Amino acid sequence: MTSIAISSDHTTIACGHSQGYIVIWDIRKPMQPIRTISPIPANQILPQQQVAPRKEGHIQGASILHVGFVGVKKSEIVSADDQGMAFYHMSYKMIMINAVDSTRILGRYQNLSLAPDNIQQSKPRKPSTVFAMQPLPLGQVAHPAENFGLVALLTPYKVIIIIIIIIIKKESGERNVYIIHCI
């Protein structure tokens, strides 16, 4: 285990692991995790790929250094790894199946040291890491700012405040996640 977060109501724990997994536990039922967010294999990143793979998430082998619950919600988690990538994970249940949608909020797949050797970079990019990451506001009491999904990230080059906006279409139930960077 490389990182840990406890929900604001102290009933749920999220653990980041050195191989890219995030495991979520209900403290009241510790025998089995309630959710596991698996990393994606590095071979899913194609050489010509300039955009993210179809399924986004941490790459297998990337150590999860930061994990946190967004506001008082236990179904929304943010995480960052040792490759400079950060993600927003939204858990939900769809037709009796647990599902997770992951959205990249920081980093590029082309910059990964774990990526396959066949990925050619068009131009070298500065390596990055996430020194610190924290969902805002801090504390155990509900705050109006929690509706904005604020997350603060500290990198070697800048401090970033991210606003996460989720829009759910009533007709289809489709979820669209929008990430706004405020630098």
C-alpha positions as CSV (number, residue, x, y, z in Angstrom):
1,M,0.0,0.0,0.0
2,T,1.4,3.4,-1.0
3,S,-1.4,5.8,-0.1
4,I,-4.6,5.8,2.0
5,A,-7.6,8.1,2.4
6,I,-10.5,7.9,4.9
7,S,-13.9,9.2,3.9
8,S,-15.3,12.2,5.8
9,D,-17.8,10.0,7.7
10,H,-15.0,7.6,8.6
11,T,-16.8,4.5,7.1
12,T,-14.8,4.0,3.9
13,I,-11.1,3.7,3.2
14,A,-9.4,4.0,-0.2
15,C,-5.9,2.4,-0.6
16,G,-3.5,3.1,-3.5
17,H,-1.0,0.3,-4.4
18,S,2.4,0.2,-5.9
19,Q,1.1,-1.6,-9.1
20,G,-1.6,0.9,-9.9
21,Y,-4.6,-0.6,-8.2
22,I,-7.0,1.4,-6.0
23,V,-9.0,-0.7,-3.5
24,I,-12.0,0.7,-1.6
25,W,-13.1,-0.9,1.8
26,D,-16.1,-0.4,3.9
27,I,-14.8,-0.4,7.5
28,R,-18.0,-2.1,8.8
29,K,-17.5,-5.0,6.4
30,P,-13.7,-5.5,6.2
31,M,-13.6,-9.1,4.9
32,Q,-13.8,-8.0,1.3
33,P,-13.3,-4.7,-0.6
34,I,-16.4,-3.0,-2.0
35,R,-14.6,-1.9,-5.1
36,T,-11.3,-2.3,-6.9
37,I,-10.2,0.1,-9.6
38,S,-7.7,-1.8,-11.8
39,P,-4.9,-0.2,-13.8
40,I,-4.8,-0.5,-17.5
41,P,-2.0,-2.6,-19.1
42,A,0.8,-0.6,-20.7
43,N,0.4,-2.5,-24.0
44,Q,-3.0,-0.8,-24.5
45,I,-1.2,2.4,-25.3
46,L,-0.7,2.3,-29.1
47,P,2.4,3.9,-30.8
48,Q,0.3,6.3,-32.9
49,Q,-2.0,7.2,-30.1
50,Q,-2.1,10.9,-29.3
51,V,-5.2,10.6,-27.2
52,A,-5.9,8.4,-24.2
53,P,-6.8,4.7,-24.6
54,R,-10.5,3.9,-24.7
55,K,-10.5,3.1,-21.0
56,E,-8.5,5.7,-19.0
57,G,-6.7,5.0,-15.7
58,H,-3.4,4.5,-14.1
59,I,-0.9,2.3,-16.0
60,Q,-0.1,-1.1,-14.5
61,G,3.1,-0.7,-12.4
62,A,2.5,3.0,-11.6
63,S,2.6,3.6,-7.9
64,I,-0.4,5.4,-6.5
65,L,1.1,8.2,-4.3
66,H,-2.1,10.2,-3.5
67,V,-5.7,9.2,-3.1
68,G,-8.6,11.2,-1.7
69,F,-12.4,11.3,-1.6
70,V,-14.1,14.2,-3.3
71,G,-16.1,16.1,-0.7
72,V,-18.4,14.0,1.4
73,K,-19.2,11.6,-1.5
74,K,-17.8,8.1,-1.1
75,S,-18.4,7.3,-4.8
76,E,-16.0,9.9,-6.2
77,I,-12.2,9.5,-5.7
78,V,-9.2,11.4,-7.1
79,S,-5.8,9.8,-7.4
80,A,-2.3,10.6,-8.6
81,D,0.7,8.3,-9.4
82,D,4.5,8.4,-9.6
83,Q,4.3,9.0,-13.4
84,G,2.7,12.5,-13.1
85,M,-0.8,11.3,-14.0
86,A,-3.9,12.2,-11.9
87,F,-7.4,10.8,-12.4
88,Y,-11.0,11.4,-11.2
89,H,-12.8,8.1,-10.6
90,M,-16.6,8.0,-10.3
91,S,-18.1,4.7,-9.0
92,Y,-21.7,3.7,-9.8
93,K,-23.9,0.6,-10.1
94,M,-25.5,-0.2,-13.4
95,I,-27.9,-3.2,-13.7
96,M,-26.4,-5.0,-10.7
97,I,-22.8,-4.5,-11.9
98,N,-20.3,-2.2,-10.2
99,A,-18.7,0.2,-12.6
100,V,-16.1,2.9,-12.5
101,D,-15.6,5.8,-15.0
102,S,-12.1,7.3,-14.8
103,T,-11.2,10.6,-16.3
104,R,-7.7,12.0,-16.7
105,I,-7.2,15.3,-15.0
106,L,-3.4,15.7,-15.3
107,G,-0.6,14.1,-17.3
108,R,0.0,12.5,-20.7
109,Y,0.3,8.9,-21.5
110,Q,3.3,9.7,-23.8
111,N,5.4,10.9,-20.8
112,L,5.2,7.6,-19.0
113,S,8.4,5.8,-18.2
114,L,6.3,2.6,-18.0
115,A,4.9,3.0,-21.5
116,P,6.0,0.5,-24.2
117,D,9.2,1.3,-26.1
118,N,7.3,1.5,-29.4
119,I,5.8,4.9,-28.4
120,Q,7.6,7.6,-30.3
121,Q,7.3,11.1,-28.8
122,S,7.0,13.9,-31.2
123,K,9.0,16.2,-29.0
124,P,10.4,15.5,-25.6
125,R,8.3,16.8,-22.7
126,K,9.3,17.8,-19.3
127,P,9.0,15.0,-16.8
128,S,6.4,15.7,-14.1
129,T,5.2,14.4,-10.8
130,V,2.4,15.3,-8.4
131,F,4.0,16.5,-5.1
132,A,0.6,16.8,-3.4
133,M,-3.1,16.4,-4.2
134,Q,-6.0,17.2,-1.9
135,P,-9.8,17.4,-2.5
136,L,-11.2,20.6,-1.2
137,P,-12.7,21.9,1.1
138,L,-11.0,20.2,4.0
139,G,-12.8,19.0,7.0
140,Q,-15.6,16.7,8.1
141,V,-18.6,19.2,7.9
142,A,-20.5,19.6,4.7
143,H,-19.6,22.8,2.8
144,P,-21.3,24.5,-0.2
145,A,-18.0,24.3,-2.1
146,E,-18.3,20.5,-2.2
147,N,-20.9,20.8,-5.1
148,F,-18.0,22.2,-7.3
149,G,-15.8,19.1,-7.0
150,L,-12.6,21.1,-6.2
151,V,-9.2,19.4,-6.2
152,A,-5.8,21.1,-5.6
153,L,-2.7,19.6,-7.2
154,L,0.9,20.7,-6.6
155,T,3.4,19.9,-9.4
156,P,7.0,21.0,-9.9
157,Y,5.8,23.7,-12.3
158,K,2.5,25.0,-10.9
159,V,-0.3,24.8,-8.4
160,I,-3.5,23.8,-10.1
161,I,-7.1,24.0,-8.8
162,I,-9.4,21.7,-10.7
163,I,-13.2,21.9,-10.9
164,I,-15.0,18.7,-11.7
165,I,-18.4,19.1,-13.3
166,I,-20.7,16.1,-13.9
167,I,-23.7,16.3,-16.2
168,I,-26.1,13.3,-16.4
169,K,-28.5,13.2,-19.3
170,K,-32.0,12.3,-18.1
171,E,-33.0,10.4,-21.2
172,S,-30.0,8.0,-21.5
173,G,-28.4,8.3,-18.1
174,E,-25.1,9.0,-19.9
175,R,-22.5,10.7,-17.7
176,N,-20.3,13.5,-19.1
177,V,-17.4,14.7,-16.9
178,Y,-15.9,18.1,-17.5
179,I,-12.6,19.1,-16.0
180,I,-11.8,22.8,-15.7
181,H,-8.2,23.7,-14.8
182,C,-7.7,27.0,-12.8
183,I,-4.0,27.7,-12.7
